[in-house]
Structure formats: C-alpha cells, structure tokens
Amino acid sequence: MKEIIAMHGWAGDSHQWADWEMIFKSCDWEWQTAERGYKDISPHTPKWNNNSNQVELKRVAICHSLGSHLIDKQVLESATHVVLINSFSRFIPIGKENRPVKLALNKMINSINTPNEATMLRKFHIKAHKPNDISIESVESNLLHISDSGRMRLKNDLELLINSDSLPIGINSYAKVLIVNSEKDYILADQTKAKLAEDLINYLEAPPKTIHLQEEGHFITKIKNIKKIKHWLEFDHAKNMV
C-alpha cells in the first residue's frame, strides 16, 4: 500500500495539489490533502488509511513551506517518507539578513484585516510563483472569501513562521526524507535552506536527500518536477535524483 497526505503552506489551500493528485492517483497512490481553511474551504485534518507496519507500506507526508509545521503531528510521526518542499526549520536567518526579513514579516502581519490585506496577499502570491507566471484569475481567487476565522489563522500561522527555530515537531527520525529546493525561490533565504539540511542531518538516522529544481520558485508548477518527486518516492533514494 502507498498513500500520501499533503499539507499546503501559508496563504495556500488544498487546490494547489490538483496536478499532484492527478499524477499520483494515476499510479495507484492513495491521496489526501489537508486544509488549513483560510478561505471558504472548511479546515480538514486527514488521517492515514493504512496504519500497519508492513515493510512494503509507504506513508508519505508531502509538505510545502510552512506546511511542515502545520501538518498534524500524528501524521508526521507515522510517515515512512517525508517530502519537504521549500521548507524550513528556522525561517528567519541569523545574521545580517535577519532584520529586513523580520520587518517584512511584521508588515505582512499588520496588513491582515486592513485595507492593505489584498495588496499584501497579491504581492506574496506573485513573489511565491516567481520566476513562473501566475494568472490574474489565480491571484485574485486567493484573495476571495477569506473569513474572519481564516484571517485569524493567517495571522497566527505567520506568527508561527516568525517564531520557528527548530524542526517540525513529530518527524520520525527513521523516516526517509527528501528536501526539495527551488533554485529561484524568492521567499526562502539560502541560509534558511542550509539550516534545514543541517538540522535534519543531525536528527535523522539516515541523512536526507536533496533535489535542486531549476527554473522553479517557491511554488512547484512544472509537471516534470512533480514526476521527479514521484520517481524518488517510488524508488526511494534513486542515485540520479541527487
């Protein structure tokens, strides 16, 4: 049996996994998406369908960005494989890059539930997809139907991101972990990526593997790159992937 639970990141939603779900389901993977519920989609916390400890069982947690800190800890604890897409242990880098990042994040928090909210979210989504284009329709759809409770989650989760300073709680030290880094990610600092790798190396029983994706931003948009990740999951630590 092989199944996946995917968790989106800050200001995202479960719809971002549509291409992933189609590709994995076509190869007989069971697929579920977690939903934080920022917009008009009800929050949803899926559980594993298969909880036995069979050797051939794969329970894969795929997390994008802050999603690794938002995913249900019990799901993470039971995952045999973890894919961390443009993720982090500590988001704010230490050193000279610290202050401007903090200022930008605090400005984002202060924009929530104000007339500047839509502009802030619009800029974030464009920057998160850069260097790839995002349609005007997609940008605007991310601004629609944000509820009062959704705004509270946006604010709380941004504070969680600001205060992050360690690995997500619940990662199984025996899990096989794949780090997926986009080479043109305009959201994560290089130091942030390096810190995640360092923390995982110190924590895991087996060191993580890393894929570097060219011409991708914070969001993974290209079908060929989704298939690369699927290949790693189906063949574990394929040597040609790193």
Backbone torsions as a table, in degrees:
resi	resn	phi	psi	omega
1	MET	NA	145.3	178.1
2	LYS	-144.1	125.8	-177.4
3	GLU	-141.2	158.1	-176.2
4	ILE	-131.2	140.4	165.3
5	ILE	-121.8	123.7	-177.0
6	ALA	-111.5	137.8	-179.4
7	MET	-124.9	123.3	178.8
8	HIS	-75.8	171.9	-179.0
9	GLY	-101.6	-163.8	-176.3
10	TRP	-62.7	133.0	178.5
11	ALA	66.8	10.4	176.4
12	GLY	-97.7	-171.3	173.4
13	ASP	-156.4	174.1	-173.7
14	SER	-66.9	-16.9	-179.8
15	HIS	-67.4	-19.9	-177.5
16	GLN	-67.1	-13.4	-178.0
17	TRP	-94.6	10.3	-173.2
18	ALA	-55.7	-48.1	-179.9
19	ASP	-66.4	-39.4	178.6
20	TRP	-60.1	-48.3	-177.9
21	GLU	-59.9	-43.5	-179.9
22	MET	-61.7	-45.4	-177.6
23	ILE	-66.5	-44.9	-177.3
24	PHE	-72.9	-40.6	179.6
25	LYS	-63.6	-31.5	179.6
26	SER	-67.0	-15.9	178.2
27	CYS	-112.3	26.7	171.5
28	ASP	69.3	27.8	170.7
29	TRP	-87.5	141.6	169.3
30	GLU	-82.0	134.4	-172.9
31	TRP	-129.3	131.6	172.3
32	GLN	-135.1	147.5	177.2
33	THR	-119.3	136.0	172.6
34	ALA	-84.6	154.0	-177.6
35	GLU	-138.0	124.8	-179.8
36	ARG	-79.1	-31.3	175.1
37	GLY	85.6	43.4	176.2
38	TYR	-72.8	-33.6	-174.7
39	LYS	-108.1	-143.7	-175.4
40	ASP	-89.6	31.3	175.3
41	ILE	-113.1	130.7	-177.9
42	SER	-66.7	140.3	175.2
43	PRO	-57.6	142.8	-177.8
44	HIS	-145.2	129.9	179.3
45	THR	-121.5	94.6	-178.0
46	PRO	-73.1	161.0	176.1
47	LYS	-120.7	161.0	177.5
48	TRP	-65.4	138.8	176.0
49	ASN	-79.7	-30.2	-176.0
50	ASN	-119.6	112.8	-174.2
51	ASN	-111.7	10.6	178.3
52	SER	-75.6	172.4	179.8
53	ASN	-109.3	35.3	177.9
54	GLN	-60.6	142.8	-178.3
55	VAL	-60.9	-37.6	-175.3
56	GLU	-83.2	-1.4	-177.7
57	LEU	-78.9	130.6	174.4
58	LYS	-118.1	120.7	173.0
59	ARG	-113.9	110.3	-171.0
60	VAL	-111.8	123.6	172.1
61	ALA	-98.8	119.2	176.4
62	ILE	-108.7	119.8	-174.8
63	CYS	-124.5	132.4	176.6
64	HIS	-104.8	122.8	172.9
65	SER	55.8	-121.9	179.9
66	LEU	-65.3	-12.8	-179.3
67	GLY	-55.1	-28.7	179.2
68	SER	-68.0	-23.9	177.3
69	HIS	-94.6	-13.1	-178.6
70	LEU	-97.6	-24.0	-175.3
71	ILE	-63.9	149.1	179.5
72	ASP	-57.0	129.2	-174.7
73	LYS	-63.4	-34.1	178.3
74	GLN	-67.2	-34.5	175.5
75	VAL	-63.3	-45.6	-178.7
76	LEU	-65.2	-40.0	-179.3
77	GLU	-62.0	-33.5	-175.7
78	SER	-95.7	-0.3	-179.0
79	ALA	-72.8	133.6	175.6
80	THR	-85.2	-26.0	179.2
81	HIS	-134.7	143.1	178.1
82	VAL	-131.9	128.5	175.9
83	VAL	-111.3	118.9	-177.7
84	LEU	-108.9	104.9	-175.7
85	ILE	-95.4	114.4	-179.2
86	ASN	44.0	53.1	-175.6
87	SER	-105.2	-174.9	-175.6
88	PHE	-161.1	157.8	167.5
89	SER	-97.3	-54.0	173.3
90	ARG	-113.0	119.7	-176.5
91	PHE	-76.1	-46.8	-175.9
92	ILE	-81.6	119.9	-178.2
93	PRO	-67.4	156.3	176.4
94	ILE	-92.0	136.7	177.9
95	GLY	114.1	-151.2	-170.7
96	LYS	-66.9	-23.8	179.9
97	GLU	-80.8	-7.9	-173.6
98	ASN	-61.8	-54.5	-171.6
99	ARG	-61.3	-50.4	-179.3
100	PRO	-63.1	-33.9	178.6
101	VAL	-67.4	-44.3	178.1
102	LYS	-59.9	-44.8	-179.5
103	LEU	-61.7	-42.5	-179.4
104	ALA	-65.0	-41.2	-179.2
105	LEU	-68.1	-41.0	178.0
106	ASN	-66.1	-33.8	175.9
107	LYS	-65.2	-38.0	177.8
108	MET	-65.0	-44.7	178.6
109	ILE	-59.4	-44.0	-177.4
110	ASN	-69.8	-14.1	179.2
111	SER	-84.8	-19.3	-177.2
112	ILE	-67.4	133.7	-179.1
113	ASN	65.3	33.3	173.3
114	THR	-132.1	171.8	176.7
115	PRO	-61.5	-15.4	-179.6
116	ASN	-88.8	-2.2	-174.4
117	GLU	-59.6	-49.5	-176.2
118	ALA	-61.9	-41.6	179.2
119	THR	-63.4	-42.4	179.5
120	MET	-61.9	-47.6	-178.8
121	LEU	-66.5	-37.0	178.9
122	ARG	-62.3	-46.8	179.2
123	LYS	-62.6	-39.7	-179.8
124	PHE	-61.9	-48.1	-176.1
125	HIS	-66.9	-37.5	177.1
126	ILE	-64.8	-44.3	179.9
127	LYS	-66.1	-37.8	-178.2
128	ALA	-69.2	-26.8	178.5
129	HIS	-91.0	-21.7	179.4
130	LYS	-54.8	138.0	11.9
131	PRO	-85.9	2.4	178.6
132	ASN	-86.3	151.7	-179.1
133	ASP	-80.0	150.4	170.6
134	ILE	-125.9	134.0	-176.0
135	SER	-67.0	153.5	177.7
136	ILE	-58.8	-37.9	-179.9
137	GLU	-62.7	-41.2	-180.0
138	SER	-67.6	-41.0	178.2
139	VAL	-61.1	-48.6	-176.3
140	GLU	-67.6	-32.0	179.9
141	SER	-65.7	-26.5	178.2
142	ASN	-73.7	-11.8	-178.0
143	LEU	-101.2	-7.7	-173.2
144	LEU	-88.9	147.3	168.2
145	HIS	59.7	31.9	172.9
146	ILE	-76.9	121.7	-176.2
147	SER	-85.0	169.1	176.0
148	ASP	-60.9	-41.5	178.1
149	SER	-68.0	-34.0	176.6
150	GLY	-64.7	-39.4	177.3
151	ARG	-64.6	-37.9	177.4
152	MET	-63.4	-40.6	178.3
153	ARG	-67.0	-40.5	177.8
154	LEU	-57.6	-43.6	-178.5
155	LYS	-70.1	-47.3	-179.6
156	ASN	-61.7	-40.4	-177.2
157	ASP	-72.1	-31.6	175.6
158	LEU	-68.5	-35.2	175.2
159	GLU	-67.1	-37.3	175.5
160	LEU	-61.0	-42.4	178.4
161	LEU	-62.9	-45.8	-179.4
162	ILE	-61.0	-39.1	-175.4
163	ASN	-89.5	-1.7	-178.8
164	SER	-63.1	133.5	179.4
165	ASP	-147.9	11.5	-179.7
166	SER	-154.4	173.6	179.3
167	LEU	-60.3	151.3	175.1
168	PRO	-55.0	137.8	-179.2
169	ILE	-69.4	129.7	173.5
170	GLY	113.6	-12.2	-179.5
171	ILE	-60.4	128.7	177.2
172	ASN	-73.0	124.1	-176.6
173	SER	-65.2	-16.0	178.6
174	TYR	-96.4	-0.6	-179.9
175	ALA	-70.1	151.0	172.1
176	LYS	-87.7	124.1	-171.9
177	VAL	-117.4	133.0	175.0
178	LEU	-115.1	123.5	173.6
179	ILE	-94.6	126.6	177.6
180	VAL	-112.9	112.7	-180.0
181	ASN	-114.5	128.3	174.0
182	SER	-86.2	132.9	-175.9
183	GLU	-72.7	-17.6	178.5
184	LYS	-119.3	43.6	177.4
185	ASP	-79.3	117.2	-178.9
186	TYR	-94.2	7.2	179.6
187	ILE	-102.7	-46.1	-177.0
188	LEU	-93.7	136.2	173.9
189	ALA	-77.6	152.2	178.5
190	ASP	-58.3	-38.5	179.8
191	GLN	-63.1	-34.3	178.1
192	THR	-65.2	-42.5	178.0
193	LYS	-63.8	-43.1	-179.3
194	ALA	-64.4	-36.3	-179.4
195	LYS	-66.3	-39.6	177.5
196	LEU	-61.0	-47.6	-179.9
197	ALA	-60.5	-43.7	179.7
198	GLU	-61.7	-45.7	-178.9
199	ASP	-63.6	-39.8	-179.9
200	LEU	-68.4	-40.3	178.5
201	ILE	-60.0	-39.1	-179.2
202	ASN	-75.4	-20.5	-173.5
203	TYR	-101.2	-40.0	-172.3
204	LEU	-80.2	151.7	175.3
205	GLU	-68.7	-37.8	175.5
206	ALA	-118.1	136.3	-176.4
207	PRO	-61.8	149.4	179.1
208	PRO	-71.1	159.1	171.7
209	LYS	-101.7	156.4	-177.8
210	THR	-131.4	136.3	171.1
211	ILE	-114.8	132.0	174.8
212	HIS	-106.7	120.3	-177.3
213	LEU	-101.8	122.4	177.2
214	GLN	-80.9	151.3	175.5
215	GLU	58.2	27.8	174.0
216	GLU	-121.6	148.6	176.0
217	GLY	-102.4	-154.3	-176.8
218	HIS	-62.3	-37.3	174.0
219	PHE	-91.6	138.0	176.0
220	ILE	-87.2	121.2	-173.5
221	THR	-117.6	-17.9	-172.3
222	LYS	-92.6	131.1	-179.6
223	ILE	-57.7	-39.3	-177.6
224	LYS	-61.5	-31.7	-179.6
225	ASN	-78.6	-32.3	172.8
226	ILE	-62.3	-41.3	180.0
227	LYS	-67.5	-31.2	175.3
228	LYS	-62.1	-43.0	-179.4
229	ILE	-67.7	-39.7	177.0
230	LYS	-62.3	-39.8	178.7
231	HIS	-60.3	-45.0	179.3
232	TRP	-60.8	-41.8	-178.5
233	LEU	-67.3	-34.6	-177.6
234	GLU	-81.4	-23.0	-179.1
235	PHE	-122.0	17.7	-179.7
236	ASP	55.0	-127.9	-172.9
237	HIS	-86.7	68.8	-179.9
238	ALA	-62.2	129.4	-172.0
239	LYS	-65.9	-28.8	-177.5
240	ASN	-80.3	5.4	-177.7
241	MET	-97.7	-9.2	-171.1
242	VAL	-122.7	NA	NA
